[in-house]
Amino acid sequence: MSAVDLFPGTFTVAPAAIVVGILISKFGIWSGWTLVLIGMATRVVLHVHASTATWVIVNLISGIGLGMLIPSLTFAVQAAVPNKDQAYGVSLFTFFRAFGQCVGVAIGGAIFQNSMKREISRHASIAEHASEWSAEASSLVQVIKHMEHGVARDDLLESFANALIVVWMVMVALSAVALILSLGTQHYDLDRPLETDHGFQEPEKIPVVEEGTAPR
């Protein structure tokens, strides 16, 4: 069911990317960062007993924002670099985006695990498992599933939710910084001829010589 629960966030990325591809000249990247900031900020209100409608709406906001950023940032890079450096600009942008995703997963995981250990240690019913359960946070889902309903399970669920809130708060700060930095983005025109050494070159046409005639 985790894939179904993530559907509101993932389902909105592609449509938002298509729409922003059409409206990029009007909205730019500021709207995308604004929605991401709002979406991450509203996730802070999520708790163990949050209603389905609440987390669906929250995921929709951030999903639309992220979908708008996927093409808009690429367009911004292509518009900002000279024509002859288009291939280098797009390649470097793709590399740094993938590199950033790897770093983001590592940093997010570290923040979550440290927060999880601190939250578990606050509850007497599960404090003895703080180091064990925080070392491999992804396995906690299975631990929660097999736990009997009671104080220990409720405390673990609350610790899990509170640890995620710390991650969302860090994301809010990073989104705010990105939004502020994006305000310096200048307007560039994408309607220009292609000038690159990496394109296709039309082969030179060889005149056809008919039989019995001299070439011209």
C-alpha positions as CSV (number, residue, x, y, z in Angstrom):
1,M,0.0,0.0,0.0
2,S,3.0,2.4,0.3
3,A,3.1,2.8,-3.5
4,V,-0.7,3.6,-3.4
5,D,-0.1,6.1,-0.6
6,L,2.7,7.8,-2.6
7,F,0.5,8.1,-5.7
8,P,-0.8,11.6,-5.0
9,G,2.8,12.9,-4.9
10,T,4.1,10.9,-7.9
11,F,1.0,11.1,-10.1
12,T,1.2,14.9,-10.2
13,V,4.9,15.2,-11.3
14,A,4.4,14.3,-14.9
15,P,1.3,16.4,-15.6
16,A,2.9,19.4,-13.9
17,A,6.0,18.9,-16.0
18,I,4.0,18.9,-19.2
19,V,2.1,22.0,-18.2
20,V,5.2,24.0,-17.1
21,G,6.8,23.0,-20.4
22,I,4.1,25.0,-22.1
23,L,3.9,27.9,-19.7
24,I,7.6,28.2,-18.8
25,S,8.0,31.7,-20.2
26,K,5.3,33.0,-17.9
27,F,5.9,31.1,-14.6
28,G,9.6,30.3,-14.6
29,I,11.0,28.3,-11.7
30,W,9.7,30.6,-8.9
31,S,6.3,28.9,-8.9
32,G,7.8,25.5,-8.6
33,W,10.0,26.4,-5.6
34,T,7.1,28.2,-4.0
35,L,4.9,25.1,-4.2
36,V,7.7,22.8,-3.0
37,L,8.2,25.2,0.0
38,I,4.5,25.2,0.8
39,G,4.2,21.4,0.4
40,M,7.2,20.7,2.6
41,A,6.0,23.2,5.2
42,T,2.5,21.7,5.4
43,R,4.0,18.2,5.9
44,V,5.1,19.4,9.4
45,V,1.4,19.1,10.5
46,L,1.2,15.4,9.6
47,H,1.0,13.1,12.6
48,V,0.2,9.5,13.3
49,H,-3.6,9.9,13.1
50,A,-3.7,12.4,10.2
51,S,-6.6,11.8,7.9
52,T,-6.2,10.5,4.4
53,A,-7.5,13.7,2.8
54,T,-4.8,15.7,4.7
55,W,-1.8,13.8,3.5
56,V,-3.2,13.4,0.0
57,I,-3.5,17.2,-0.4
58,V,-0.1,17.8,1.1
59,N,1.5,15.3,-1.3
60,L,-0.4,16.9,-4.2
61,I,1.1,20.4,-3.5
62,S,4.7,19.2,-3.3
63,G,4.2,16.8,-6.3
64,I,3.0,19.7,-8.5
65,G,5.9,21.8,-7.4
66,L,8.5,19.2,-8.1
67,G,6.9,18.4,-11.4
68,M,7.3,22.1,-12.4
69,L,10.9,22.2,-11.4
70,I,12.0,19.1,-13.5
71,P,11.7,20.8,-16.9
72,S,12.0,24.5,-15.8
73,L,15.5,24.1,-14.3
74,T,16.6,22.4,-17.5
75,F,15.2,25.2,-19.6
76,A,16.9,27.8,-17.4
77,V,20.3,26.2,-17.9
78,Q,19.8,25.9,-21.7
79,A,18.8,29.5,-21.9
80,A,21.6,30.8,-19.8
81,V,24.6,29.2,-21.5
82,P,25.9,30.3,-25.0
83,N,24.7,28.2,-28.0
84,K,28.1,26.6,-28.4
85,D,28.1,25.3,-24.8
86,Q,24.6,23.8,-24.8
87,A,25.8,20.2,-24.7
88,Y,28.2,21.0,-21.8
89,G,25.6,22.9,-19.8
90,V,23.0,20.2,-20.1
91,S,25.5,17.4,-19.3
92,L,26.8,19.2,-16.2
93,F,23.3,20.0,-15.0
94,T,22.3,16.3,-15.4
95,F,25.4,15.2,-13.5
96,F,24.8,17.6,-10.6
97,R,21.1,16.7,-10.4
98,A,22.0,13.0,-10.0
99,F,24.8,13.8,-7.6
100,G,22.5,16.0,-5.6
101,Q,19.9,13.2,-5.4
102,C,22.6,10.8,-4.0
103,V,23.8,13.4,-1.4
104,G,20.2,14.2,-0.5
105,V,19.3,10.6,0.2
106,A,22.4,10.2,2.4
107,I,21.8,13.4,4.3
108,G,18.1,12.7,4.7
109,G,18.7,9.2,5.9
110,A,21.2,10.4,8.5
111,I,18.9,13.1,9.8
112,F,16.0,10.7,10.1
113,Q,18.1,8.0,11.9
114,N,19.5,10.5,14.4
115,S,16.1,12.0,15.0
116,M,14.6,8.5,15.3
117,K,17.1,7.5,18.0
118,R,16.4,10.6,20.0
119,E,12.7,10.2,19.8
120,I,12.7,6.5,20.7
121,S,14.9,7.3,23.7
122,R,12.3,9.6,25.1
123,H,9.8,6.7,25.6
124,A,10.4,4.3,28.4
125,S,8.5,1.5,26.8
126,I,10.9,1.3,23.8
127,A,14.0,3.3,24.9
128,E,16.1,0.1,25.2
129,H,15.7,-0.5,21.4
130,A,16.8,3.1,20.4
131,S,20.2,2.1,18.9
132,E,18.9,-1.1,17.3
133,W,15.9,0.4,15.6
134,S,17.4,3.6,14.5
135,A,20.4,1.9,12.9
136,E,18.1,0.5,10.1
137,A,15.1,2.8,9.9
138,S,13.6,1.1,6.8
139,S,13.2,-2.1,8.8
140,L,11.0,-0.3,11.3
141,V,8.0,-0.8,9.0
142,Q,8.2,-4.5,9.5
143,V,8.8,-4.1,13.2
144,I,5.6,-2.0,13.6
145,K,3.6,-4.5,11.6
146,H,4.4,-7.4,13.9
147,M,4.0,-5.5,17.1
148,E,1.0,-6.0,19.2
149,H,-1.3,-3.0,19.7
150,G,-0.4,-1.2,22.9
151,V,1.7,1.5,24.4
152,A,5.0,0.4,22.9
153,R,3.6,0.4,19.3
154,D,1.9,3.8,19.8
155,D,5.2,5.3,21.1
156,L,7.1,3.9,18.2
157,L,4.6,5.3,15.7
158,E,4.8,8.7,17.4
159,S,8.6,8.6,17.3
160,F,8.5,7.7,13.6
161,A,6.2,10.6,12.8
162,N,8.2,13.1,14.9
163,A,11.5,12.0,13.2
164,L,10.0,12.6,9.8
165,I,8.9,16.1,10.9
166,V,12.6,16.9,11.4
167,V,13.3,15.8,7.9
168,W,10.5,18.0,6.5
169,M,11.8,21.0,8.5
170,V,15.2,20.6,6.9
171,M,13.5,20.4,3.5
172,V,11.6,23.6,4.3
173,A,14.9,25.4,5.0
174,L,16.5,24.1,1.8
175,S,13.5,25.0,-0.3
176,A,13.4,28.5,1.1
177,V,17.1,29.0,0.3
178,A,16.5,27.6,-3.3
179,L,13.5,29.9,-3.7
180,I,15.5,33.0,-2.6
181,L,18.4,32.1,-4.9
182,S,16.0,31.5,-7.8
183,L,14.8,35.1,-7.6
184,G,18.1,36.1,-9.2
185,T,17.3,34.2,-12.3
186,Q,17.3,36.5,-15.3
187,H,15.1,36.3,-18.4
188,Y,16.6,34.6,-21.4
189,D,15.2,33.9,-24.9
190,L,15.1,30.2,-25.9
191,D,14.2,31.1,-29.5
192,R,17.6,31.1,-31.1
193,P,19.5,29.1,-33.7
194,L,21.4,26.0,-32.7
195,E,25.2,26.4,-32.8
196,T,27.0,23.4,-31.6
197,D,29.8,21.0,-32.5
198,H,27.8,18.0,-31.3
199,G,25.0,18.1,-33.9
200,F,24.4,16.2,-37.1
201,Q,26.1,17.5,-40.2
202,E,24.4,17.2,-43.5
203,P,26.6,15.1,-45.9
204,E,28.0,16.8,-49.0
205,K,25.9,16.1,-52.0
206,I,27.7,14.2,-54.8
207,P,26.4,15.0,-58.3
208,V,24.9,12.1,-60.1
209,V,26.6,11.3,-63.5
210,E,24.4,9.7,-66.1
211,E,25.9,7.0,-68.3
212,G,27.3,8.4,-71.5
213,T,27.6,12.0,-70.3
214,A,30.6,13.9,-69.0
215,P,30.5,15.1,-65.5
216,R,29.9,18.8,-65.0
